[in-house]
Amino acid sequence: MNIGELEKTARSLVAHGKGILAADESTPTIEKRFKAIDVSSTEENRRAYRDLLFTTPGASGFISGVILYDETIRQSSADGTPFPKVLERQGIVPGIKVDEGAKALFGFPGEKITHGLDGLRGRLPEYRTLGARFAKWRAVIDIGNGIPTRYCLQANAHALARYAAFCQEAGLVPIVEPEVLMDGAHTIERCEQVTTEVLSLVYAELTAHRVALEGTLLKPNMVVSGKGCAIQAGVAQVAEATVRTLSRVVPPAVPGIVFLSGGQTPRQATEHLSALNAMGKHPWELSFSYGRALQEPVLKAWKGKAANVAAAKEAFLLRAKLNGAARHGTYSPSMEPTS
């Protein structure tokens, strides 16, 4: 493990004005996305869609890295170039999702534990050979009646730390993703309470596992109201609660925080990120690692048709550019397309 190299990669992923594209949807997830635009989820359609994203001219000005799925990291562009090489040639760092999804946590109704630790240590070197330089593992935390339980939080924090340690051993920067879901009717205050507890346990476990924090990135939720809450917190309140939470529990040794969009609309995710960065300087870079918030307009423009590829690339570049502005705290809703 070369800590210097890991830190260099981590910092490149949170370079000024840039963030990460999460293109790591599992096959069942992308099937849902394609179904919404009436496109069949064949391997070729998935490859063509990812090719569209990865070959968008100018995207590297705002996208520092791309998280790939196991299928995608083995696929190639239309000219036969492996996707990791396509990205590398643009100065974009390839990454890989390595967890196997969140499953029901036995004995704890309504709660989940992420699977994938079995055999992970043996799988990581292959991903590095294929071109990956960082990895991602997602834990899912629900807020509801009597949940989350302390056991669920501890179990997921422990798994995240073991994953991170394995990654660093293999020369990969681990992105640690504990997501407190927006689903539910909880208040922003409840979200802040749970997020604080989650991150506190995660960093205790990372420290216990001797993970070098300077060679990691954190991918958390923003502190927001639940979707079903009668009172939805405004942009300024979200920014203040999120920074307050992070300041209490995330060590300054962590190079950057790459927020997930977590069910926010593309515009909301950009507006919140900009407000966070407009608050002033923080100990860590505040960036993005968005999936739907970058891709939703792209899918609507593409619709699986070759004739729409240029328009889809334009939609992706615009969304990337707007989030690039949010990294500087200079995004304005007036920058959004009028149609």
C-alpha positions as a Markdown table, in Angstrom:
| # | Residue | x | y | z |
|---|---|---|---|---|
| 1 | Met | 0.0 | 0.0 | 0.0 |
| 2 | Asn | 1.4 | 3.4 | -1.1 |
| 3 | Ile | -0.4 | 6.0 | 1.0 |
| 4 | Gly | 1.1 | 8.8 | -1.1 |
| 5 | Glu | -0.3 | 7.4 | -4.3 |
| 6 | Leu | -3.7 | 6.8 | -2.7 |
| 7 | Glu | -3.9 | 10.3 | -1.5 |
| 8 | Lys | -2.8 | 11.7 | -4.9 |
| 9 | Thr | -5.7 | 9.7 | -6.5 |
| 10 | Ala | -8.2 | 10.8 | -3.9 |
| 11 | Arg | -7.3 | 14.5 | -4.3 |
| 12 | Ser | -7.5 | 14.2 | -8.1 |
| 13 | Leu | -11.1 | 13.0 | -7.7 |
| 14 | Val | -12.0 | 16.1 | -5.8 |
| 15 | Ala | -10.1 | 18.6 | -8.0 |
| 16 | His | -11.5 | 22.1 | -8.1 |
| 17 | Gly | -14.6 | 22.4 | -10.3 |
| 18 | Lys | -14.9 | 18.6 | -10.8 |
| 19 | Gly | -16.8 | 15.6 | -9.4 |
| 20 | Ile | -17.6 | 12.0 | -10.0 |
| 21 | Leu | -20.2 | 10.4 | -12.4 |
| 22 | Ala | -21.8 | 7.3 | -10.8 |
| 23 | Ala | -22.4 | 5.0 | -13.7 |
| 24 | Asp | -22.4 | 1.9 | -11.6 |
| 25 | Glu | -26.1 | 1.0 | -11.8 |
| 26 | Ser | -26.6 | -2.8 | -11.4 |
| 27 | Thr | -28.3 | -4.6 | -14.2 |
| 28 | Pro | -31.7 | -4.6 | -12.4 |
| 29 | Thr | -31.4 | -0.9 | -11.6 |
| 30 | Ile | -30.5 | 0.2 | -15.1 |
| 31 | Glu | -33.3 | -2.0 | -16.4 |
| 32 | Lys | -35.7 | 0.2 | -14.4 |
| 33 | Arg | -34.1 | 3.4 | -15.9 |
| 34 | Phe | -34.4 | 2.0 | -19.4 |
| 35 | Lys | -38.0 | 0.9 | -18.9 |
| 36 | Ala | -38.9 | 4.5 | -18.0 |
| 37 | Ile | -37.8 | 5.5 | -21.5 |
| 38 | Asp | -39.1 | 2.4 | -23.2 |
| 39 | Val | -35.7 | 1.0 | -24.0 |
| 40 | Ser | -34.9 | -2.7 | -23.7 |
| 41 | Ser | -32.0 | -3.4 | -21.3 |
| 42 | Thr | -29.8 | -5.5 | -23.5 |
| 43 | Glu | -26.1 | -5.7 | -23.0 |
| 44 | Glu | -25.6 | -3.7 | -26.3 |
| 45 | Asn | -28.0 | -1.0 | -25.3 |
| 46 | Arg | -26.3 | -0.7 | -21.9 |
| 47 | Arg | -22.9 | -0.5 | -23.6 |
| 48 | Ala | -24.1 | 2.1 | -26.1 |
| 49 | Tyr | -25.5 | 4.2 | -23.4 |
| 50 | Arg | -22.3 | 4.2 | -21.3 |
| 51 | Asp | -20.3 | 4.8 | -24.5 |
| 52 | Leu | -22.4 | 8.0 | -25.0 |
| 53 | Leu | -21.6 | 9.2 | -21.5 |
| 54 | Phe | -17.9 | 8.4 | -21.6 |
| 55 | Thr | -17.2 | 9.9 | -25.0 |
| 56 | Thr | -18.9 | 13.3 | -24.4 |
| 57 | Pro | -16.5 | 16.0 | -25.6 |
| 58 | Gly | -15.6 | 18.5 | -22.9 |
| 59 | Ala | -17.0 | 16.4 | -20.0 |
| 60 | Ser | -13.5 | 15.9 | -18.5 |
| 61 | Gly | -13.5 | 19.6 | -17.7 |
| 62 | Phe | -16.1 | 18.8 | -15.0 |
| 63 | Ile | -15.9 | 15.0 | -14.4 |
| 64 | Ser | -12.8 | 13.7 | -12.5 |
| 65 | Gly | -13.8 | 10.1 | -12.2 |
| 66 | Val | -16.4 | 7.5 | -13.2 |
| 67 | Ile | -17.7 | 4.6 | -11.1 |
| 68 | Leu | -18.2 | 1.6 | -13.3 |
| 69 | Tyr | -20.2 | -1.7 | -12.8 |
| 70 | Asp | -18.6 | -5.1 | -13.2 |
| 71 | Glu | -20.1 | -5.5 | -16.6 |
| 72 | Thr | -19.1 | -2.0 | -17.7 |
| 73 | Ile | -15.4 | -2.1 | -16.7 |
| 74 | Arg | -15.1 | -5.1 | -19.1 |
| 75 | Gln | -16.9 | -3.4 | -22.0 |
| 76 | Ser | -15.4 | -1.3 | -24.8 |
| 77 | Ser | -16.3 | 1.8 | -26.8 |
| 78 | Ala | -17.6 | 1.5 | -30.4 |
| 79 | Asp | -14.0 | 1.7 | -31.7 |
| 80 | Gly | -12.9 | -1.3 | -29.5 |
| 81 | Thr | -11.1 | 0.7 | -26.8 |
| 82 | Pro | -11.8 | -0.6 | -23.3 |
| 83 | Phe | -13.9 | 1.8 | -21.3 |
| 84 | Pro | -11.2 | 2.3 | -18.6 |
| 85 | Lys | -8.8 | 3.4 | -21.4 |
| 86 | Val | -11.4 | 5.7 | -22.9 |
| 87 | Leu | -11.7 | 7.5 | -19.6 |
| 88 | Glu | -7.9 | 7.5 | -18.8 |
| 89 | Arg | -7.1 | 9.2 | -22.2 |
| 90 | Gln | -9.3 | 12.1 | -21.1 |
| 91 | Gly | -7.7 | 12.4 | -17.7 |
| 92 | Ile | -10.8 | 10.8 | -16.0 |
| 93 | Val | -10.1 | 8.2 | -13.3 |
| 94 | Pro | -11.9 | 4.8 | -13.6 |
| 95 | Gly | -13.5 | 3.4 | -10.5 |
| 96 | Ile | -15.5 | 0.3 | -9.7 |
| 97 | Lys | -18.6 | -0.6 | -7.5 |
| 98 | Val | -17.6 | -3.7 | -5.5 |
| 99 | Asp | -20.5 | -4.3 | -3.1 |
| 100 | Glu | -23.2 | -6.8 | -4.0 |
| 101 | Gly | -26.2 | -4.8 | -2.8 |
| 102 | Ala | -28.1 | -4.3 | 0.4 |
| 103 | Lys | -30.1 | -7.3 | 1.7 |
| 104 | Ala | -32.5 | -7.7 | 4.6 |
| 105 | Leu | -30.8 | -7.8 | 8.0 |
| 106 | Phe | -32.1 | -11.0 | 9.6 |
| 107 | Gly | -33.8 | -10.3 | 12.9 |
| 108 | Phe | -34.1 | -6.6 | 12.3 |
| 109 | Pro | -37.3 | -5.8 | 10.3 |
| 110 | Gly | -37.0 | -2.9 | 7.9 |
| 111 | Glu | -33.2 | -2.8 | 8.1 |
| 112 | Lys | -30.5 | -3.9 | 5.6 |
| 113 | Ile | -26.8 | -5.0 | 5.6 |
| 114 | Thr | -24.7 | -4.7 | 2.5 |
| 115 | His | -23.3 | -8.0 | 1.1 |
| 116 | Gly | -20.0 | -8.6 | -0.8 |
| 117 | Leu | -17.2 | -9.0 | 1.7 |
| 118 | Asp | -16.8 | -12.7 | 0.9 |
| 119 | Gly | -14.1 | -13.0 | -1.7 |
| 120 | Leu | -13.6 | -9.3 | -2.0 |
| 121 | Arg | -10.0 | -9.4 | -1.1 |
| 122 | Gly | -9.4 | -11.7 | -4.1 |
| 123 | Arg | -11.5 | -9.7 | -6.5 |
| 124 | Leu | -9.9 | -6.3 | -6.0 |
| 125 | Pro | -6.5 | -7.0 | -7.7 |
| 126 | Glu | -8.3 | -8.0 | -10.9 |
| 127 | Tyr | -10.2 | -4.7 | -10.9 |
| 128 | Arg | -7.0 | -2.8 | -10.5 |
| 129 | Thr | -5.5 | -4.8 | -13.5 |
| 130 | Leu | -8.6 | -3.8 | -15.5 |
| 131 | Gly | -7.9 | -0.1 | -14.8 |
| 132 | Ala | -9.8 | 0.8 | -11.7 |
| 133 | Arg | -8.0 | 3.2 | -9.3 |
| 134 | Phe | -10.8 | 3.6 | -6.8 |
| 135 | Ala | -13.8 | 1.7 | -5.5 |
| 136 | Lys | -17.2 | 2.2 | -3.9 |
| 137 | Trp | -19.3 | 0.4 | -1.3 |
| 138 | Arg | -22.8 | 1.6 | -0.3 |
| 139 | Ala | -24.5 | 1.0 | 3.0 |
| 140 | Val | -28.2 | 1.8 | 3.2 |
| 141 | Ile | -29.8 | 3.3 | 6.4 |
| 142 | Asp | -33.6 | 3.7 | 6.7 |
| 143 | Ile | -35.3 | 6.1 | 9.2 |
| 144 | Gly | -38.6 | 4.8 | 10.5 |
| 145 | Asn | -40.5 | 3.7 | 13.6 |
| 146 | Gly | -37.8 | 2.3 | 15.9 |
| 147 | Ile | -35.1 | 2.3 | 13.2 |
| 148 | Pro | -32.3 | 2.5 | 12.6 |
| 149 | Thr | -31.1 | 0.3 | 15.5 |
| 150 | Arg | -27.6 | 0.6 | 16.9 |
| 151 | Tyr | -26.8 | -2.9 | 15.8 |
| 152 | Cys | -27.7 | -2.1 | 12.1 |
| 153 | Leu | -25.5 | 1.0 | 12.2 |
| 154 | Gln | -22.6 | -0.9 | 13.8 |
| 155 | Ala | -22.8 | -3.8 | 11.4 |
| 156 | Asn | -22.8 | -1.5 | 8.3 |
| 157 | Ala | -20.0 | 0.6 | 9.7 |
| 158 | His | -17.9 | -2.5 | 10.3 |
| 159 | Ala | -18.4 | -3.8 | 6.8 |
| 160 | Leu | -17.5 | -0.4 | 5.3 |
| 161 | Ala | -14.3 | -0.3 | 7.3 |
| 162 | Arg | -13.3 | -3.9 | 6.2 |
| 163 | Tyr | -14.0 | -3.0 | 2.6 |
| 164 | Ala | -11.9 | 0.2 | 2.9 |
| 165 | Ala | -9.0 | -1.7 | 4.4 |
| 166 | Phe | -9.1 | -4.3 | 1.6 |
| 167 | Cys | -9.2 | -1.6 | -1.0 |
| 168 | Gln | -6.1 | 0.2 | 0.3 |
| 169 | Glu | -4.2 | -3.1 | 0.5 |
| 170 | Ala | -5.0 | -3.6 | -3.2 |
| 171 | Gly | -3.9 | 0.0 | -4.1 |
| 172 | Leu | -7.5 | 1.3 | -4.6 |
| 173 | Val | -8.9 | 4.5 | -3.0 |
| 174 | Pro | -12.1 | 3.4 | -1.1 |
| 175 | Ile | -15.1 | 5.7 | -1.4 |
| 176 | Val | -17.1 | 5.0 | 1.8 |
| 177 | Glu | -20.8 | 5.5 | 1.2 |
| 178 | Pro | -23.2 | 5.3 | 4.2 |
| 179 | Glu | -26.5 | 6.6 | 2.8 |
| 180 | Val | -29.2 | 7.7 | 5.2 |
| 181 | Leu | -32.3 | 7.5 | 2.8 |
| 182 | Met | -34.7 | 10.3 | 2.1 |
| 183 | Asp | -37.6 | 7.9 | 2.1 |
| 184 | Gly | -40.0 | 8.5 | 5.0 |
| 185 | Ala | -41.6 | 11.4 | 6.8 |
| 186 | His | -38.8 | 12.3 | 9.1 |
| 187 | Thr | -37.8 | 15.9 | 9.8 |
| 188 | Ile | -34.4 | 17.4 | 8.8 |
| 189 | Glu | -33.6 | 17.4 | 12.6 |
| 190 | Arg | -34.1 | 13.6 | 12.7 |
| 191 | Cys | -31.9 | 13.2 | 9.6 |
| 192 | Glu | -29.2 | 15.2 | 11.2 |
| 193 | Gln | -29.3 | 13.1 | 14.4 |
| 194 | Val | -29.1 | 9.8 | 12.5 |
| 195 | Thr | -26.5 | 11.0 | 10.0 |
| 196 | Thr | -24.3 | 12.2 | 12.9 |
| 197 | Glu | -24.6 | 8.8 | 14.6 |
| 198 | Val | -23.9 | 6.9 | 11.4 |
| 199 | Leu | -20.7 | 8.9 | 10.5 |
| 200 | Ser | -19.4 | 8.8 | 14.1 |
| 201 | Leu | -19.6 | 5.0 | 14.0 |
| 202 | Val | -18.1 | 4.8 | 10.5 |
| 203 | Tyr | -15.0 | 6.8 | 11.4 |
| 204 | Ala | -14.6 | 4.9 | 14.7 |
| 205 | Glu | -14.5 | 1.7 | 12.6 |
| 206 | Leu | -12.2 | 3.1 | 9.9 |
| 207 | Thr | -9.8 | 4.2 | 12.6 |
| 208 | Ala | -10.0 | 0.8 | 14.4 |
| 209 | His | -9.2 | -0.9 | 11.0 |
| 210 | Arg | -6.2 | 1.3 | 10.5 |
| 211 | Val | -7.5 | 2.8 | 7.3 |
| 212 | Ala | -5.4 | 5.8 | 6.2 |
| 213 | Leu | -8.1 | 8.5 | 6.0 |
| 214 | Glu | -6.0 | 10.7 | 3.6 |
| 215 | Gly | -6.4 | 7.9 | 1.0 |
| 216 | Thr | -10.2 | 7.8 | 1.2 |
| 217 | Leu | -13.2 | 9.8 | 0.2 |
| 218 | Leu | -16.6 | 10.0 | 1.9 |
| 219 | Lys | -19.9 | 9.7 | -0.1 |
| 220 | Pro | -22.7 | 10.7 | 2.3 |
| 221 | Asn | -26.2 | 11.9 | 2.0 |
| 222 | Met | -26.9 | 15.6 | 2.5 |
| 223 | Val | -28.9 | 16.4 | 5.6 |
| 224 | Val | -32.5 | 16.8 | 4.2 |
| 225 | Ser | -36.1 | 16.4 | 5.2 |
| 226 | Gly | -37.7 | 13.0 | 4.4 |
| 227 | Lys | -39.7 | 13.0 | 1.2 |
| 228 | Gly | -42.9 | 12.5 | 3.2 |
| 229 | Cys | -42.3 | 15.3 | 5.7 |
| 230 | Ala | -44.9 | 18.1 | 5.8 |
| 231 | Ile | -42.2 | 20.7 | 6.2 |
| 232 | Gln | -39.4 | 20.6 | 3.6 |
| 233 | Ala | -36.2 | 22.3 | 4.7 |
| 234 | Gly | -35.0 | 25.1 | 2.4 |
| 235 | Val | -31.7 | 25.2 | 0.6 |
| 236 | Ala | -29.9 | 27.3 | 3.2 |
| 237 | Gln | -31.1 | 25.1 | 6.1 |
| 238 | Val | -29.9 | 22.0 | 4.2 |
| 239 | Ala | -26.5 | 23.5 | 3.7 |
| 240 | Glu | -26.2 | 24.6 | 7.3 |
| 241 | Ala | -27.3 | 21.3 | 8.8 |
| 242 | Thr | -25.1 | 19.3 | 6.5 |
| 243 | Val | -21.9 | 21.3 | 7.2 |
| 244 | Arg | -22.7 | 21.3 | 10.9 |
| 245 | Thr | -23.0 | 17.5 | 10.9 |
| 246 | Leu | -19.8 | 17.0 | 8.9 |
| 247 | Ser | -17.8 | 19.4 | 11.0 |
| 248 | Arg | -18.7 | 17.4 | 14.1 |
| 249 | Val | -17.6 | 14.0 | 12.9 |
| 250 | Val | -15.6 | 13.9 | 9.7 |
| 251 | Pro | -11.8 | 14.3 | 10.4 |
| 252 | Pro | -10.0 | 16.9 | 8.3 |
| 253 | Ala | -7.5 | 14.3 | 7.1 |
| 254 | Val | -10.2 | 13.2 | 4.7 |
| 255 | Pro | -9.4 | 14.9 | 1.3 |
| 256 | Gly | -13.0 | 15.2 | 0.1 |
| 257 | Ile | -16.7 | 14.6 | 0.5 |
| 258 | Val | -18.5 | 13.5 | -2.7 |
| 259 | Phe | -22.2 | 13.8 | -2.0 |
| 260 | Leu | -24.8 | 11.4 | -3.4 |
| 261 | Ser | -28.0 | 12.9 | -4.8 |
| 262 | Gly | -30.1 | 10.3 | -3.1 |
| 263 | Gly | -33.5 | 11.0 | -4.8 |
| 264 | Gln | -33.1 | 14.7 | -5.2 |
| 265 | Thr | -34.0 | 16.2 | -8.6 |
| 266 | Pro | -31.0 | 17.2 | -10.7 |
| 267 | Arg | -31.7 | 20.8 | -10.0 |
| 268 | Gln | -32.1 | 20.3 | -6.2 |
| 269 | Ala | -28.8 | 18.3 | -6.0 |
| 270 | Thr | -26.9 | 21.1 | -7.9 |
| 271 | Glu | -28.5 | 23.9 | -5.9 |
| 272 | His | -27.7 | 22.2 | -2.5 |
| 273 | Leu | -24.1 | 21.5 | -3.5 |
| 274 | Ser | -23.6 | 25.2 | -4.6 |
| 275 | Ala | -25.0 | 26.4 | -1.3 |
| 276 | Leu | -22.6 | 24.2 | 0.6 |
| 277 | Asn | -19.6 | 25.6 | -1.3 |
| 278 | Ala | -20.9 | 29.2 | -1.0 |
| 279 | Met | -20.6 | 28.9 | 2.8 |
| 280 | Gly | -16.8 | 29.4 | 2.6 |
| 281 | Lys | -13.8 | 27.2 | 3.0 |
| 282 | His | -14.1 | 23.8 | 4.6 |
| 283 | Pro | -11.4 | 21.3 | 5.8 |
| 284 | Trp | -12.4 | 19.0 | 2.9 |
| 285 | Glu | -13.4 | 19.5 | -0.7 |
| 286 | Leu | -17.2 | 19.4 | -1.1 |
| 287 | Ser | -17.9 | 17.7 | -4.4 |
| 288 | Phe | -20.4 | 15.3 | -6.0 |
| 289 | Ser | -20.8 | 11.7 | -7.0 |
| 290 | Tyr | -24.1 | 11.8 | -8.7 |
| 291 | Gly | -25.9 | 9.1 | -10.7 |
| 292 | Arg | -29.5 | 10.0 | -11.5 |
| 293 | Ala | -28.9 | 13.8 | -10.9 |
| 294 | Leu | -26.4 | 13.7 | -13.8 |
| 295 | Gln | -28.1 | 11.1 | -16.0 |
| 296 | Glu | -31.8 | 11.8 | -15.8 |
| 297 | Pro | -31.8 | 14.5 | -18.5 |
| 298 | Val | -29.5 | 12.4 | -20.6 |
| 299 | Leu | -31.8 | 9.4 | -20.6 |
| 300 | Lys | -34.8 | 11.6 | -21.5 |
| 301 | Ala | -32.9 | 13.1 | -24.4 |
| 302 | Trp | -31.4 | 9.8 | -25.7 |
| 303 | Lys | -34.5 | 7.4 | -25.6 |
| 304 | Gly | -32.3 | 4.6 | -27.0 |
| 305 | Lys | -32.1 | 6.3 | -30.5 |
| 306 | Ala | -28.8 | 6.8 | -32.4 |
| 307 | Ala | -30.3 | 10.0 | -33.8 |
| 308 | Asn | -30.5 | 11.5 | -30.3 |
| 309 | Val | -26.9 | 10.8 | -29.2 |
| 310 | Ala | -25.7 | 14.3 | -29.9 |
| 311 | Ala | -28.6 | 15.8 | -27.9 |
| 312 | Ala | -28.0 | 13.4 | -25.1 |
| 313 | Lys | -24.3 | 14.3 | -24.9 |
| 314 | Glu | -25.3 | 18.0 | -24.8 |
| 315 | Ala | -27.6 | 17.3 | -21.9 |
| 316 | Phe | -24.9 | 15.4 | -20.0 |
| 317 | Leu | -22.3 | 18.2 | -20.6 |
| 318 | Leu | -24.7 | 20.9 | -19.4 |
| 319 | Arg | -25.5 | 19.0 | -16.2 |
| 320 | Ala | -21.8 | 18.3 | -15.6 |
| 321 | Lys | -21.0 | 22.0 | -16.2 |
| 322 | Leu | -23.7 | 23.2 | -13.8 |
| 323 | Asn | -22.4 | 20.9 | -11.1 |
| 324 | Gly | -18.9 | 22.2 | -11.9 |
| 325 | Ala | -20.2 | 25.7 | -11.1 |
| 326 | Ala | -21.8 | 24.4 | -7.9 |
| 327 | Arg | -18.3 | 23.2 | -6.8 |
| 328 | His | -17.3 | 26.9 | -6.8 |
| 329 | Gly | -20.6 | 28.0 | -5.1 |
| 330 | Thr | -21.5 | 30.0 | -8.2 |
| 331 | Tyr | -24.4 | 28.0 | -9.6 |
| 332 | Ser | -27.6 | 30.0 | -10.2 |
| 333 | Pro | -31.0 | 28.6 | -11.3 |
| 334 | Ser | -30.8 | 31.1 | -14.1 |
| 335 | Met | -28.2 | 28.8 | -15.7 |
| 336 | Glu | -30.8 | 26.0 | -16.2 |
| 337 | Pro | -32.2 | 25.4 | -19.6 |
| 338 | Thr | -35.5 | 27.3 | -20.2 |
| 339 | Ser | -37.3 | 24.4 | -22.0 |
